[in-house]
Amino acid sequence: MKPKIVLGIISSIILATSPIVIQAAFAVIIDAFGKNKALIATATENIYIVWWSNKTGDHEVMFRASIDGGQTFGDKINLSNTTGAESIDAEIATSGDSVFVTWWERNQTANDPVMKISNDNGKTFGPLLILAANGTIAG
């Protein structure tokens, strides 16, 4: 069995004081066993890829970005960088210069959804936000 790529376009119009159109494309690369291997989000010439890997013994969420339509990609960034937990089931979305990556941090005592946000086209990311915590979300 060969890997396959699932493509789609998300488009919506938000009406406020002036119409704003949000359009993004996404793709999921699926391996021969039907498991997600990489998720792709695009905005204009920018391509963002997120996946999770277990090469070090800890599942980690990895990220790469291209700002030239995929001609070149920046260095790989380990977004989760956690020990003692599996960082899996990553998702990605983009809007303008912002990139939003969510995933689950799982171990024997926790199963928490988390998120990191970039506001500079994936060059840097803010602190880890724990979405399951009550109260104000802070990193």
N, C-alpha and C positions, 0 to 999 in steps of 0.2 A: 504494500500500500504506500502511495506517495502522500506527502503532506499536502494540505489544501489551504487556500486562502479564502476567507469569507470577507466580502467588501460590502459597505453600506454608506449611505449619506444621511445625516441627521440635519434637518432644516426646520427652523421655527421662526416665527415673527412675534416679537414682543411689542405690544402697543402701549406706549406711555405718552409723554408729551410729544415725542417724535418717534416714528417707527424705527426699531432696531432689528436688524436681521442677523440671526446667528446661523451660521452654516458650518458644519464640520463633517469630515469624512472619517471613517474608521475602518479598520481591518483587523481580523483575528487570524493568526497563523496557527493552524491546528495540525498536530503531528498525526502519524499513521494510526495511533491508538485512540484518536478522538479527544485528546487532552489539549487545552490551550497551552501554547508555547510562548507567544508574544502578542501583545495588543498594540495597535498602531492608531494614533490620532493625528490629524493634519489640520493646519490652518495656514492659508496662503501657501508660501513656499516652505513652511516649516513642517517637519515630520518628526513625531515623537514616538518612541518605542519603549514599552515597559514589559518585563518578564520576570519570572521568579526562577531561581536556580538553586541547586543543592550541591554545588561542586565542592564546598568547603565543609560539608557536614551539617551546616545550618542553612535552612532555606532563607534566601535573601531576595529582595526585590531590586532589580537592576533597571537602569534607565539610560537611554542615549537619545540625542537630538541632532537633527540636521536643519540648518537654516537656508540651505540652497537646493531644496527639492530632492534631496537624497544623493547628491553628488559626493558629499563628504559628511561624516558624522563626528561629533565631539566625543570626548572620552566617556567611557562607561562610568556611571555614578551608582554606587550602592546606596539606595535610599533608606533601606531598613537598618542595615548594619547592626543587627541584634544578635545576642548570644542567648542560648537557652530557650529560644522560641522559634517557631516556624513562621516565616513571613510569606504568605501565599495568597492566591486568588486576587491578584492585582487587577485594577481597572484604571483607565485613563480617560481624561476629557480635556478639551482646550477651548479657550475663548479669548480672542485677541492675543495679548502677550502672556496670558496666564496658562499654566498647565496644572492640572489637578490629578494627583495619583492617590488612590485609596487601596488598601489591602487589609488582610486580617493577620493579627499577631496571635498565634495560638501556642499554648503550652499546657502542662498538666493542670494549671490553676486558672488560666485566663483564655478568653476567646474574644478579643477586642478588635473592632474596626478602627483603623487609623488612617491618617491622611497627611500628605505633604503638598505644599503649594509653591509653585514658582511664578514669579511675576516678571521674569526677564527671559522668556522663551526657553526655559529649561536650563539656563546656565547655572543658576543656584536655586536651592530650595530652602524654605523656612523650616522651623522646628516641627517635630513630630506632634501632630494633634491627635489626641485620644478621643475618638468620637463617642464612645460609650460612657464617658464620665459625665456625671451630673454637673450642672452649673455652667459657668462660662468656659468655653474651650480655649485653652492656652497651651503653648508649647513649653 
